[in-house]
Amino acid sequence: MADTLNPAQMRAYFALTETVSLLQYAVRQQLQAEGGLSYVQFEILAKLADADRPMTMTDLADGVVYSRSGLTHQAGLLEKEGLITRATSPDDQRATVVDVTDEGRARVAKVLPGHVEVVRELLFDSLDEGDVRALADMMENARDHMRSRPPRSAAPRKRRANG
């Protein structure tokens, strides 16, 4: 039947969502305790630090899978803390480019060891190398399938009803 999942699919789906929830909870706790960062703020800083170049807000929103308005809010908070900078793009006056500051890089460096420890302990310590490779392959296939759709930034913005 097309409108149900088979038992194996249900088992996989619920195991995946519960695993992600448990891991994200622990990661959020660690990031807040060690760096005063939410998960999305860490994700923003890490993406910018890894890119080693400024990114547009649209590319950043697509990369962290976050709404434009939510990203704008988080970027404002990070900018107030001196962790990122935002500026009008020199190539496109409609675009905003974001870059990580030295202080932002230092914050990522501060929380990264604890982040790695939590991820290793909760996720990878229970898996052997073959399991890790298989998990990576499966998650990359699922991610690539999901990312084959147009990014959220390509979707038209919803208009607010007047009145």
Backbone as a chain_set.jsonl record, in Angstrom:
{"seq": "MADTLNPAQMRAYFALTETVSLLQYAVRQQLQAEGGLSYVQFEILAKLADADRPMTMTDLADGVVYSRSGLTHQAGLLEKEGLITRATSPDDQRATVVDVTDEGRARVAKVLPGHVEVVRELLFDSLDEGDVRALADMMENARDHMRSRPPRSAAPRKRRANG", "coords": {"N": [[0.842, -1.179, 0.0], [0.625, 2.169, -0.874], [0.388, 4.338, 0.857], [1.421, 3.754, 3.339], [4.133, 2.782, 5.508], [6.361, 0.028, 5.348], [7.012, -2.549, 7.859], [9.846, -2.701, 8.324], [10.695, -0.25, 7.275], [9.33, 1.513, 8.974], [10.556, 0.858, 11.434], [13.222, 1.625, 10.883], [12.834, 4.363, 10.355], [11.801, 5.375, 12.833], [13.908, 4.672, 14.56], [15.973, 6.208, 13.462], [14.969, 8.883, 13.789], [14.714, 9.022, 16.586], [17.361, 8.546, 17.397], [18.669, 10.768, 16.244], [17.368, 12.825, 17.659], [18.167, 12.284, 20.34], [20.978, 12.572, 20.105], [21.17, 15.235, 19.16], [20.099, 16.604, 21.369], [22.042, 16.146, 23.392], [24.271, 17.323, 22.145], [23.39, 19.975, 21.881], [23.226, 20.689, 24.601], [25.947, 20.544, 25.329], [27.132, 22.489, 23.614], [25.884, 24.837, 24.477], [26.669, 24.913, 27.185], [29.498, 25.017, 27.023], [30.082, 27.033, 25.186], [28.085, 28.924, 24.996], [26.38, 28.796, 22.833], [23.74, 28.178, 20.505], [22.627, 25.269, 18.672], [22.225, 25.886, 15.94], [23.616, 28.286, 15.751], [26.234, 27.408, 16.205], [26.461, 25.779, 13.957], [26.309, 27.699, 11.894], [28.626, 29.256, 12.418], [30.595, 27.241, 12.179], [30.245, 26.419, 9.49], [30.923, 28.785, 8.14], [33.576, 29.12, 9.024], [34.725, 26.826, 7.973], [34.328, 27.226, 5.257], [36.062, 29.248, 4.73], [35.825, 31.662, 3.474], [33.78, 34.505, 2.737], [30.199, 34.015, 2.766], [27.048, 34.086, 1.041], [23.955, 35.092, 2.545], [21.829, 33.586, 1.585], [23.082, 31.244, 0.529], [24.176, 30.324, 2.906], [21.853, 29.851, 4.442], [20.696, 27.781, 2.937], [22.702, 25.892, 3.263], [22.721, 25.334, 6.032], [20.172, 24.543, 6.369], [17.942, 26.195, 7.212], [15.43, 28.627, 7.935], [15.074, 31.704, 6.085], [14.332, 33.982, 7.573], [14.78, 33.076, 10.181], [17.522, 32.592, 10.075], [18.448, 35.186, 9.62], [17.795, 36.364, 12.063], [19.407, 34.808, 13.842], [21.929, 35.423, 12.779], [22.033, 38.121, 13.374], [22.22, 38.019, 16.189], [24.696, 36.697, 16.467], [26.333, 38.563, 15.215], [26.106, 40.76, 16.946], [27.525, 39.745, 19.088], [30.025, 39.841, 18.052], [30.97, 37.736, 16.542], [30.528, 37.212, 13.886], [30.513, 38.986, 10.734], [28.444, 41.087, 8.716], [27.685, 42.224, 5.453], [26.847, 44.215, 2.577], [26.86, 42.589, -0.528], [29.599, 42.919, -2.739], [29.241, 42.18, -5.323], [26.54, 41.886, -5.837], [24.081, 43.944, -5.081], [21.728, 43.265, -3.834], [22.23, 41.128, -2.253], [23.449, 39.793, 0.854], [26.519, 39.35, 2.408], [28.224, 37.137, 4.592], [30.658, 36.718, 7.089], [32.998, 34.974, 9.141], [34.452, 36.066, 12.179], [37.678, 36.54, 13.804], [37.194, 36.116, 16.491], [34.893, 34.587, 16.313], [35.914, 32.279, 15.092], [37.567, 31.474, 17.16], [35.654, 30.82, 19.084], [34.427, 28.605, 17.922], [36.643, 26.879, 17.927], [36.923, 26.6, 20.66], [34.613, 25.154, 21.488], [34.685, 22.889, 19.923], [36.334, 20.552, 20.662], [34.826, 19.375, 22.819], [32.437, 18.966, 21.49], [33.14, 17.068, 19.543], [33.821, 14.995, 21.285], [31.313, 14.37, 22.486], [29.841, 13.533, 20.213], [31.411, 11.382, 19.335], [31.32, 9.667, 21.605], [28.51, 9.191, 21.964], [27.564, 8.386, 19.423], [29.552, 7.14, 17.635], [31.092, 5.37, 19.211], [29.586, 3.086, 19.553], [29.669, 1.764, 17.186], [31.333, -0.209, 14.677], [34.096, 0.126, 12.318], [33.174, -0.678, 9.782], [30.415, -0.382, 10.127], [30.32, 2.397, 10.438], [31.18, 3.293, 7.911], [29.096, 2.205, 6.35], [26.876, 3.535, 7.462], [27.552, 6.189, 6.837], [27.489, 6.05, 4.022], [24.756, 5.401, 3.593], [23.46, 7.638, 4.763], [24.516, 9.726, 3.239], [23.462, 9.05, 0.721], [20.691, 9.338, 1.252], [20.655, 12.057, 2.023], [21.624, 13.308, -0.347], [19.578, 12.613, -2.102], [17.436, 14.035, -0.932], [18.46, 16.615, -1.175], [18.386, 16.92, -3.875], [16.157, 18.154, -4.65], [14.839, 21.464, -5.307], [16.503, 24.081, -3.463], [15.43, 25.429, -0.282], [15.568, 28.177, -0.391], [14.872, 28.727, -2.961], [12.194, 28.526, -3.069], [9.114, 30.306, -3.401], [8.453, 33.209, -1.447], [6.11, 33.293, 1.179], [3.256, 35.26, 1.146], [1.984, 37.644, 3.37], [-1.296, 37.805, 4.604], [-3.382, 40.587, 4.118], [-4.925, 42.591, 6.554]], "CA": [[0.0, 0.0, 0.0], [1.486, 3.327, -1.085], [0.275, 5.355, 1.891], [1.955, 3.254, 4.61], [5.504, 2.292, 5.484], [6.408, -1.37, 5.793], [7.583, -2.627, 9.211], [11.278, -2.369, 8.34], [10.797, 1.197, 7.071], [8.891, 2.152, 10.224], [11.615, 0.637, 12.418], [14.35, 2.48, 10.503], [12.433, 5.763, 10.517], [11.736, 5.737, 14.246], [15.257, 4.582, 15.123], [16.709, 7.378, 12.991], [14.503, 10.124, 14.416], [15.048, 8.998, 18.009], [18.813, 8.7, 17.495], [18.99, 12.171, 15.952], [16.883, 13.637, 18.786], [19.045, 12.075, 21.497], [22.278, 13.162, 19.801], [21.039, 16.695, 19.118], [19.906, 17.095, 22.731], [23.339, 16.147, 24.065], [25.12, 18.306, 21.476], [22.894, 21.308, 22.276], [23.645, 20.92, 25.985], [27.397, 20.785, 25.337], [27.437, 23.764, 22.959], [25.426, 25.92, 25.353], [27.488, 24.935, 28.398], [30.895, 25.354, 26.768], [30.304, 28.185, 24.317], [26.95, 29.836, 24.943], [25.875, 28.756, 21.462], [22.71, 27.234, 20.103], [23.151, 24.396, 17.628], [22.257, 26.578, 14.643], [24.708, 29.259, 15.791], [27.451, 26.631, 15.985], [26.447, 25.354, 12.557], [26.631, 28.886, 11.1], [30.046, 29.568, 12.619], [31.426, 26.158, 11.628], [30.169, 26.479, 8.017], [31.708, 29.941, 7.695], [34.991, 28.846, 9.286], [35.143, 25.783, 7.033], [34.322, 27.792, 3.901], [37.244, 30.103, 4.657], [35.505, 32.803, 2.621], [32.421, 34.952, 3.027], [29.101, 33.331, 2.078], [25.814, 34.873, 1.034], [22.955, 34.604, 3.497], [21.043, 32.541, 0.912], [23.885, 30.015, 0.524], [24.29, 29.882, 4.283], [20.541, 29.299, 4.827], [20.571, 26.483, 2.276], [23.69, 24.976, 3.832], [22.358, 24.926, 7.387], [18.763, 24.158, 6.292], [17.268, 27.074, 8.168], [14.636, 29.627, 7.229], [15.751, 32.988, 5.877], [14.069, 34.886, 8.701], [15.474, 32.524, 11.338], [18.951, 32.815, 9.887], [18.677, 36.62, 9.817], [17.767, 36.58, 13.513], [20.609, 34.21, 14.434], [23.087, 36.209, 12.321], [22.03, 39.352, 14.169], [22.739, 37.695, 17.518], [26.129, 36.41, 16.332], [27.008, 39.818, 14.883], [26.167, 41.552, 18.192], [28.589, 39.173, 19.917], [31.297, 40.015, 17.366], [31.413, 36.448, 16.025], [30.443, 37.29, 12.426], [30.219, 40.293, 10.144], [27.545, 41.055, 7.558], [27.864, 43.388, 4.589], [26.261, 44.104, 1.249], [27.763, 41.945, -1.462], [30.148, 43.825, -3.758], [28.827, 41.672, -6.632], [25.083, 41.943, -5.984], [23.609, 44.836, -4.025], [20.577, 42.659, -3.152], [22.71, 40.025, -1.415], [24.246, 40.076, 2.043], [27.564, 38.35, 2.638], [28.515, 36.902, 5.999], [31.982, 36.142, 7.303], [33.312, 34.694, 10.538], [35.543, 36.882, 12.712], [38.655, 35.775, 14.576], [36.511, 35.728, 17.729], [34.01, 33.484, 15.941], [36.764, 31.092, 14.906], [38.018, 31.06, 18.494], [34.524, 30.183, 19.768], [34.314, 27.265, 17.337], [37.773, 26.102, 18.44], [36.675, 26.344, 22.079], [33.576, 24.134, 21.7], [34.873, 21.731, 19.053], [36.762, 19.306, 21.323], [33.693, 18.794, 23.538], [31.475, 18.543, 20.471], [33.661, 15.81, 19.002], [33.724, 13.996, 22.35], [29.908, 13.96, 22.613], [29.467, 12.788, 19.015], [32.129, 10.101, 19.345], [30.806, 8.824, 22.688], [27.116, 8.785, 21.782], [27.272, 7.784, 18.128], [30.545, 6.275, 16.999], [31.628, 4.325, 20.087], [28.765, 1.872, 19.458], [29.762, 1.256, 15.815], [32.67, -0.544, 14.185], [34.448, 0.899, 11.122], [32.258, -1.048, 8.697], [29.135, 0.272, 10.416], [30.475, 3.832, 10.183], [31.181, 3.471, 6.456], [27.744, 1.921, 5.854], [26.017, 4.638, 7.9], [27.907, 7.354, 6.018], [26.965, 5.817, 2.671], [23.294, 5.504, 3.614], [23.04, 9.012, 5.05], [24.854, 10.542, 2.066], [22.456, 8.765, -0.311], [19.426, 9.978, 1.647], [20.849, 13.505, 1.941], [21.718, 13.713, -1.75], [18.222, 12.496, -2.653], [16.66, 15.17, -0.425], [19.031, 17.86, -1.707], [18.167, 17.003, -5.321], [15.031, 19.083, -4.816], [15.309, 22.849, -5.218], [16.72, 24.51, -2.082], [14.342, 26.213, 0.314], [15.674, 29.582, -0.809], [14.265, 28.869, -4.289], [10.731, 28.543, -2.921], [8.601, 31.669, -3.284], [8.109, 33.618, -0.086], [4.682, 33.383, 1.426], [2.781, 36.621, 1.365], [1.079, 37.785, 4.509], [-2.638, 38.317, 4.264], [-3.659, 41.92, 4.656], [-6.138, 42.766, 7.323]], "C": [[0.89, 1.246, 0.0], [1.437, 4.335, 0.068], [0.655, 4.833, 3.283], [3.412, 2.874, 4.409], [5.477, 0.835, 5.931], [7.098, -1.424, 7.16], [9.072, -2.268, 9.289], [11.492, -0.866, 8.15], [10.393, 1.948, 8.335], [9.975, 2.042, 11.297], [12.803, 1.558, 12.138], [14.032, 3.948, 10.75], [12.435, 6.174, 11.99], [13.098, 5.64, 14.933], [16.086, 5.804, 14.719], [16.267, 8.638, 13.715], [14.826, 10.157, 15.904], [16.549, 9.196, 18.227], [19.219, 10.154, 17.272], [18.552, 13.067, 17.116], [17.786, 13.516, 20.003], [20.411, 12.725, 21.289], [22.196, 14.682, 19.804], [20.846, 17.278, 20.511], [21.25, 17.202, 23.451], [24.271, 17.197, 23.466], [24.692, 19.719, 21.868], [23.332, 21.656, 23.698], [25.123, 21.287, 26.047], [27.73, 22.142, 24.743], [27.029, 24.947, 23.828], [26.33, 26.05, 26.573], [28.908, 25.439, 28.133], [31.107, 26.616, 25.946], [29.171, 29.185, 24.252], [26.318, 29.903, 23.564], [24.696, 27.798, 21.339], [23.32, 26.357, 19.009], [23.257, 25.128, 16.298], [23.35, 27.644, 14.62], [26.049, 28.568, 15.579], [27.566, 26.234, 14.527], [26.846, 26.515, 11.634], [28.122, 29.189, 11.198], [30.945, 28.504, 11.992], [31.416, 26.178, 10.106], [31.022, 27.629, 7.49], [33.202, 29.704, 7.887], [35.532, 27.829, 8.291], [35.229, 26.32, 5.608], [35.553, 28.656, 3.664], [37.078, 31.243, 3.657], [34.112, 33.267, 3.022], [31.395, 34.165, 2.208], [27.9, 34.266, 2.05], [24.865, 34.271, 2.065], [22.134, 33.482, 2.878], [21.802, 31.224, 0.902], [24.018, 29.443, 1.931], [22.985, 29.244, 4.753], [20.327, 27.93, 4.195], [21.508, 25.457, 2.9], [23.32, 24.482, 5.215], [20.893, 24.508, 7.479], [17.977, 24.899, 7.374], [16.507, 28.122, 7.383], [15.424, 30.929, 7.094], [15.568, 33.909, 7.072], [14.779, 34.396, 9.963], [16.97, 32.755, 11.262], [19.294, 34.289, 10.112], [18.716, 36.94, 11.309], [19.039, 36.043, 14.173], [21.866, 34.985, 14.037], [23.175, 37.52, 13.102], [22.599, 39.121, 15.558], [24.245, 37.444, 17.468], [26.921, 37.676, 16.016], [27.148, 40.704, 16.123], [27.269, 41.054, 19.109], [29.965, 39.308, 19.276], [31.84, 38.733, 16.765], [31.352, 36.361, 14.507], [30.315, 38.75, 12.021], [29.265, 40.078, 8.984], [27.754, 42.345, 6.78], [27.135, 43.148, 3.275], [27.3, 43.503, 0.309], [28.298, 42.961, -2.467], [29.697, 43.429, -5.167], [27.341, 41.822, -6.901], [24.528, 42.733, -4.814], [22.405, 44.272, -3.262], [21.003, 41.594, -2.155], [23.516, 40.546, -0.224], [25.264, 38.959, 2.19], [27.906, 38.323, 4.127], [29.901, 36.293, 6.091], [32.19, 35.941, 8.797], [34.49, 35.572, 10.952], [36.549, 35.966, 13.413], [38.032, 35.283, 15.883], [35.546, 34.559, 17.465], [34.771, 32.192, 15.743], [37.236, 30.554, 16.256], [36.892, 30.363, 19.25], [34.31, 28.77, 19.235], [35.426, 26.371, 17.891], [37.567, 25.726, 19.907], [35.692, 25.189, 22.288], [33.822, 22.851, 20.916], [35.353, 20.467, 19.765], [35.616, 18.619, 22.09], [32.633, 18.267, 22.597], [31.885, 17.181, 19.904], [33.528, 14.698, 20.034], [32.29, 13.47, 22.494], [29.504, 13.095, 21.421], [30.14, 11.412, 19.01], [31.523, 9.164, 20.381], [29.397, 8.309, 22.392], [26.847, 8.055, 20.476], [28.307, 6.745, 17.712], [31.121, 5.193, 17.897], [30.837, 3.021, 19.998], [28.877, 1.195, 18.089], [31.188, 0.834, 15.498], [32.902, 0.225, 12.874], [33.54, 0.586, 9.935], [30.891, -0.406, 8.878], [29.203, 1.763, 10.085], [30.453, 4.099, 8.681], [29.782, 3.25, 5.878], [26.779, 3.048, 6.229], [26.286, 5.887, 7.06], [27.346, 7.211, 4.606], [25.451, 5.993, 2.631], [22.832, 6.943, 3.823], [23.382, 9.952, 3.889], [23.857, 10.307, 0.941], [21.136, 9.451, 0.007], [19.53, 11.498, 1.537], [20.871, 13.975, 0.491], [20.358, 13.636, -2.435], [17.372, 13.689, -2.212], [17.151, 16.487, -1.02], [18.863, 17.973, -3.226], [16.954, 17.887, -5.639], [15.577, 20.504, -4.756], [15.483, 23.267, -3.76], [15.55, 25.356, -1.59], [14.378, 27.664, -0.139], [15.048, 29.812, -2.176], [12.744, 28.922, -4.213], [10.245, 29.985, -2.794], [8.243, 31.973, -1.822], [6.602, 33.707, 0.033], [4.32, 34.83, 1.715], [1.85, 36.63, 2.564], [-0.243, 38.341, 4.039], [-2.835, 39.674, 4.889], [-4.95, 41.884, 5.449], [-6.205, 41.877, 8.428]], "O": [[1.814, 1.345, 0.807], [2.375, 5.116, 0.231], [0.252, 5.412, 4.292], [3.866, 2.67, 3.283], [4.675, 0.452, 6.783], [7.709, -0.439, 7.576], [9.498, -1.599, 10.23], [12.365, -0.276, 8.786], [11.049, 2.915, 8.719], [10.275, 3.017, 11.985], [13.328, 2.194, 13.052], [14.857, 4.688, 11.286], [13.006, 7.204, 12.349], [13.405, 6.453, 15.805], [16.813, 6.366, 15.538], [17.108, 9.39, 14.207], [15.176, 11.211, 16.433], [16.959, 9.923, 19.131], [20.022, 10.703, 18.026], [19.289, 13.97, 17.513], [18.133, 14.518, 20.628], [20.941, 13.36, 22.201], [23.053, 15.349, 20.384], [21.38, 18.348, 20.805], [21.557, 18.233, 24.05], [24.983, 17.884, 24.199], [25.537, 20.566, 22.156], [23.757, 22.78, 23.966], [25.505, 22.232, 26.738], [28.536, 22.878, 25.312], [27.747, 25.944, 23.905], [26.713, 27.156, 26.954], [29.456, 26.201, 28.929], [32.182, 27.213, 25.994], [29.266, 30.186, 23.542], [25.784, 30.939, 23.167], [24.658, 26.749, 21.982], [24.392, 26.66, 18.484], [24.265, 25.008, 15.602], [23.951, 27.883, 13.572], [26.906, 29.08, 14.859], [28.637, 26.338, 13.928], [27.63, 26.33, 10.703], [28.797, 29.359, 10.183], [31.942, 28.831, 11.348], [32.459, 25.978, 9.483], [31.756, 27.47, 6.514], [34.004, 30.046, 7.019], [36.663, 27.953, 7.821], [36.102, 25.916, 4.84], [36.028, 28.78, 2.535], [38.048, 31.726, 3.073], [33.344, 32.492, 3.591], [31.685, 33.709, 1.102], [27.748, 35.128, 2.916], [24.964, 33.094, 2.409], [21.778, 32.526, 3.567], [21.23, 30.185, 1.232], [23.979, 28.228, 2.123], [23.013, 28.198, 5.402], [19.828, 27.016, 4.852], [21.149, 24.288, 3.047], [23.578, 23.324, 5.543], [20.421, 24.154, 8.56], [17.434, 24.305, 8.305], [16.905, 28.469, 6.272], [16.323, 31.214, 7.886], [16.519, 34.539, 7.533], [15.317, 35.198, 10.727], [17.61, 33.075, 12.264], [20.314, 34.603, 10.726], [19.571, 37.7, 11.763], [19.672, 36.739, 14.966], [22.763, 35.183, 14.857], [24.267, 37.971, 13.447], [23.376, 39.937, 16.055], [24.985, 37.923, 18.328], [28.045, 37.845, 16.489], [28.19, 41.327, 16.327], [27.884, 41.842, 19.829], [30.968, 38.934, 19.883], [33.038, 38.636, 16.501], [32.039, 35.537, 13.902], [30.047, 39.625, 12.844], [29.271, 39.025, 8.347], [27.97, 43.411, 7.356], [26.845, 42.007, 2.913], [28.474, 43.868, 0.351], [27.536, 43.774, -2.99], [29.761, 44.238, -6.093], [26.92, 41.88, -8.056], [24.507, 42.246, -3.683], [22.092, 44.742, -2.168], [20.212, 41.2, -1.298], [24.167, 41.589, -0.293], [24.928, 37.778, 2.108], [27.877, 39.344, 4.815], [30.275, 35.453, 5.272], [31.619, 36.662, 9.615], [35.413, 35.794, 10.169], [36.301, 34.773, 13.59], [38.309, 34.169, 16.328], [35.407, 33.66, 18.293], [34.325, 31.13, 16.175], [37.297, 29.344, 16.471], [37.146, 29.409, 19.985], [34.043, 27.846, 20.003], [35.171, 25.231, 18.281], [37.991, 24.656, 20.342], [35.903, 24.343, 23.157], [33.219, 21.822, 21.221], [34.82, 19.391, 19.495], [35.467, 17.4, 22.006], [32.003, 17.245, 22.867], [31.068, 16.265, 19.803], [33.16, 13.575, 19.689], [32.08, 12.263, 22.609], [28.894, 12.041, 21.599], [29.5, 10.403, 18.713], [31.241, 8.004, 20.082], [29.125, 7.119, 22.553], [25.978, 7.184, 20.431], [27.961, 5.589, 17.464], [31.601, 4.18, 17.39], [31.362, 1.96, 20.333], [28.248, 0.163, 17.859], [32.142, 1.438, 15.986], [31.996, 0.899, 12.383], [33.18, 1.482, 9.172], [30.279, 0.058, 7.916], [28.262, 2.324, 9.523], [29.784, 5.027, 8.225], [29.332, 4.011, 5.022], [25.962, 3.467, 5.409], [25.352, 6.561, 6.626], [26.788, 8.164, 4.061], [24.923, 6.657, 1.739], [21.921, 7.413, 3.141], [22.62, 10.871, 3.592], [23.444, 11.256, 0.274], [20.53, 10.075, -0.864], [18.621, 12.154, 1.027], [20.197, 14.946, 0.146], [20.022, 14.492, -3.253], [16.669, 14.286, -3.027], [16.352, 17.37, -1.331], [19.169, 19.018, -3.801], [16.768, 18.308, -6.78], [16.658, 20.729, -4.213], [14.699, 22.855, -2.905], [14.789, 25.919, -2.377], [13.335, 28.308, -0.257], [14.725, 30.946, -2.529], [12.081, 29.314, -5.174], [10.9, 30.801, -2.145], [7.794, 31.102, -1.077], [5.911, 34.14, -0.889], [5.02, 35.524, 2.453], [1.032, 35.727, 2.741], [-0.301, 39.231, 3.19], [-2.496, 39.889, 6.052], [-5.927, 41.238, 5.068], [-7.178, 41.902, 9.182]]}, "num_chains": 1, "name": "protein.A"}
